[in-house]
């Protein structure tokens, strides 16, 4: 599917395409799981080679960041799917800057794309970040009153921009939405870890061992958080590598200086998210060690109970074994109170070791 975003009445508006038929004046062409016909139409329209899904999954930097046919290709790993399944997944997404258009190629549905598209169509485009005026705009403006050279109409303040936005602006907006989404994922992971830590330490205060199913759920939750933190750090690495390349591409395209400051701010945000992801990774390791330690303590407690029980029953077993031999010359066989004395001896011999263990605080 191709979803084209065109500039109309000072705003960006989505235009759904029918197969390979799409708006040729679109500034943002969003290719979601495109068909071969749609890919061929985009390649013919923009004179570029769209990467295949296999090429998008390659991990070499030269395969993810490169310039070809006067177009800049940037592939990132983005999160998607957490709201629907409860578990975030990651998939590559390619951004292509070519001419006055931005092409996004994806085979997943990142939530950040949906949020940014809604924001882009809802808010007017910033006047300072529109495309430069064409010579026709300069001629239409006419000379100034003092006879100076004609100035483009778009250079004068206006409530709505007279020119469409630059594709670099849309690209940066998308990247900022993705960074916000990654931050939300890490914040949610930190909250989940806090709940898991509370469950682990509260369970240690209970005198009776907790159910095995509850411990298994704790370990599964820790594993999910550790996997998410690890995959998020992998995605942030692709951001770190992409931003310098994007800055060079912006310089070649003579993008506004404001975009450079936004790239620096995004780089600082990504660094802070990397540090936070490292903190989450350390916390998951700590909670994993704690959970395994708690399981070992409870297992040792159960084994200790069996060991004490075995020691406690050893003297009664010895007495029962002696008087169960039934030799003919055993003098106790003729005692009238032999049986009750043997039972009493068994009870006393069992109680005395347990009392001693209790005195030593082994129980």
N, C-alpha and C positions, 0 to 999 in steps of 0.2 A: 504494500500500500504506500502511496505517495501522498503526503499531506503538505500542500504548499501554503506558505504565508506570504501574502502580498501587502503592499502599502496602499492604503486608501483612506482619504479624509483624515490624515494626520495620525492614523492608527494602523497597526498590523492586524490583518484579518485572515483567518484560515480559509482555504479553498480546497475541498476534497477533490481528488482526481478520480477519473474513471479509467482504471488500467494504466496504460502508458500515456494517456492524455492528461497533461497537467499545465498549470499556468506558467507560461514562458517568462513572465516578468516577476516571478517569485523571488524573494530575497532569501528565504529559508525554505529549503526542500528537505523534509523529514521523511526518510525512507525507512519504513518499519516492515521487516520481513518481506522485502520486495521480490517480485517475480522476475525471472530472466528477461521478460519483455520490458518491465519497468526499468531494470538496470541498463538495458541496451538503450532505452530512450534517454535516460539521464546521461549516459556516456556520449551519445550523439549530440545532445543539446549543449553540453559543457565541454566536449572534446577532452574527456579524461577517461582513465581506466579505474573503475570502481573496484576496490579490493574485495576478494571473496571471503566467505566466513573462515576458511582455513588460513588465509593470509592475515586476517584480523587477530587470530589466536596465536600467532607467532610472537615469541617473547623478545626477539632481538630488537634493540633500539632502532636500528636502521630499517627494520620492517614496520615499526610503529610511527616513526617520525621521519618524514622525507618530503622532498619537493619534486614534483614531476608534472610535466606539461603545464608549467606556470600555475600549478595548484599546490597548496600545502596540505599534507595529509597528517593527521594526528589521531592516534588510537589510544583510548583510555579504557581502564577496567572500572565499570560502574556498578553499584549495588542495585538490586531490584527484587521485588517479590515478597518483602517482609510482611506487608499488611495482609496479603492474601493467604500466605502459608504460615506466618509466624516466624519463618526462618529466612534471613536475607541470603540471596544468591548474587553472584557476580558474573558479568558478561562483558566482552569488549564492545565498545562503541567507537566508530570512526567519525571524526570531524574533518570536513574538506572545505578549505577556503579557496575559492576559484572565482576570479573576476569580482563582480558585485554580488555574489551569492555565497551562502553557506549551505553545505549539504551534510546532513547527519545520517549515518548508516548504522542501523541497529537491528538486532534480532531478539531483543528483550524489551521490556516495558518499564524503564526506570521511572519512579514516581516523580523525580525531579523534572523530567521533560514535561509531564502533564502540568505540574505546578507553574513552571516558567512560561509555558505556552499560554496558560490562562492569564498570567500577569502581563505578558507581552501584549496580548490583545485587549487588555483592560485599561492599561495606562498609556498615555501619550508618550511618544518617543522623545527623548531629550534632544533639544534643538542643536546643541553643540556636538552631538555625536551622529549627525546625519552625513550622507554622502556629499562630497563637494559639488557645487553647482556646475552644470554643463555650460558650454558657450552659448547655447540658446537662452539659458536663464540670464546670462550677462547681457545679451542683446535686448531681451525683453525688459530688463530693468531700466534701460535708457540712461542718459547722462544726468549727473546731479545738477542742482540749480546753479552752482558756481562754475559749471562747465568742466568739472573733473571727469575723469574716465568713468564709464559706466560701471556700476557695482552690481554684483548678483543680488537678486531679490532675497535669496536665502540668507545673505549676510546681515540683514536687518532683523532686529528682534521681532518675534512673532509668537503668538500663543500656541500655535501648532506648527510643526516643521513643514516646510514646503518641499523638502526632499526626503526620500526614504532613508531609513537608518543604515548604517554601515554593517556589513556581515560580522565584522570583528566585535561590534557591540553585542550582537545576538550571541555570538560564541562565548564572550565573557559572561554574559548573563546566564547562559546555560551552565557554565563551569561554576559560577558562584552558587547557583541553585543546587548543583551536585555536591559542592562542599558543605552547604547547609544540611543536605540530606545525610551526608556521611557523619556530620556532627550529631545529628539527631540519633543516628544508629548507635554511635558510641555512647551517647548519654543514656539511651535505653538499655544498652548493655551494662553500663555502670549501675543502673538501678536494679537490674536483674541480679547482678552479683551481690549487691547490698542485701537483697532479700534472701539470697542463698546463704550468705554468711550468717545472717540472723538465724536462719533455720538450723544451720550446723551448730552454732554455739548454744542455741537454746536446747537442742537435743542433748548436748553434753550435760545439761543440768538435770535431766531426767534420770531417776534411779533405775528404771527399767530400760532395757535396750529398745530402740525404736525399730519400726518395721523395716525389713530389707527393701521393700518397694520404695519407701521414702528415701533411703540412701541412694538407691539406683536413680531416682528422679533428680536428686541433688547432683550426682555425677554427670547425668545427661545434661543438666542445665549448665554446669561448669564447662563441659565439653563444647556445647553450642556457643557459649560466650568466648571461649578460647579460639574456636574456629572463626568466629566473626571478627574478633580482634586481629587475628593473623591475616585474614583475607582483606580486611580494611587497610592494614599497613601495606599490603601488596598493591592495593588500588592507589594509595597515596604516593607510593613510589612512582607509579606511572605519571601522576600529577607533577611530582618534582622534576621528572625528566622532560615533561612536556612544556612547562612554563617558559624556560629559556628559549626553546624552539619557537614557541608562540610569540615571544617578544621579538625575535629576529624577523619572523614573518610579518609582524605588525610594522616593524621599522621599514621593511621593504615596501609595504603597502602604504606607507606614510599615514599611519593611523594617528588620531589625536593623542596628545601627550597624556591626557587624563587616563587613557587606557593603561599606560605604563604604570601609573601609580596604583591602579586597581590590580594589576598583575602582582606588584610588590606586596600589596595588602593580602592578596590571596596566597602568596607564597608564605607569608607569616602565619596565616591561618592554617595552612597545611602543615607547617612545622609544629605548631601547637597541637594539632590533631595527631600528628605522629608521636609526639611526646605522651599525649593522653592514651593513645593506643598501646604504647609501651607500658604505661602504668597499668592498664587493664590486663595486659598479658602477664605482668608480674603478679597481679592480684589473683588471676585465675590459677597460676601455679601455686600460690600460697594456699588458696582455698582447696585446690586439689590435694595438696599434701595434708592439709588439715582434715579433710573428709576421709582420706585414706587412713590417717592416724586415728581418727575417731572410730572407724570401722575396726582397726586392729585392736584398739583398747577394748571395745565391746566383745570382740572375739576372744581376747585374752581373759576377759572377765568370765565368759561362758566356760572356757577351758579350765579356769581356776575353780569354778564351782564343781566341775566333774572331778578334778584332781582332789579337792577337799573331800568330796563324797566318797571317792575311792579309798582315801586314807582313813576316813571315819569308819568305813565298813570293814577294814582289814582285821581289827581285833575281834569283832563279832564273828567274822568268817573263820578266824583261827579257832575260836572256841567251838563253833559248830562243827568244824572239820575234826577236831579232836574227839568230841563226843559222838561223832557220827561214824567212828571206825568200828564199833561193836566187837571189840576183842573179848574173849571169854574171861580173861584174868583182869579186866578193868575193875577196880574196887568200887568206882562210882555207880556201876550198873545196879548194885543192890541198895543204893540210897533211896529212902522214901521221898526225900525232897530234892533229889538230883535234877529232875527236869526243871522245876521252877528256879533252882539256883543257877542252872545253865542259862535260862532265859534272862535272869537278872544280870548275870555276868556279861551277856551280850549287850544289853542296854547300857550298862555302866561303861563298858569298854568303848562303846560308840560315842557316848556323851562326853567322856573325858577329853579325847582329842579335839572335838569341836569346841569345847570350852577353852582349851588351851589356844587354839587358833584365834578364837574371839579375843582372848586376853592379849595376844600378840598383834591384834588388829590386822590379821591376814584375811579376815572375812569382812 
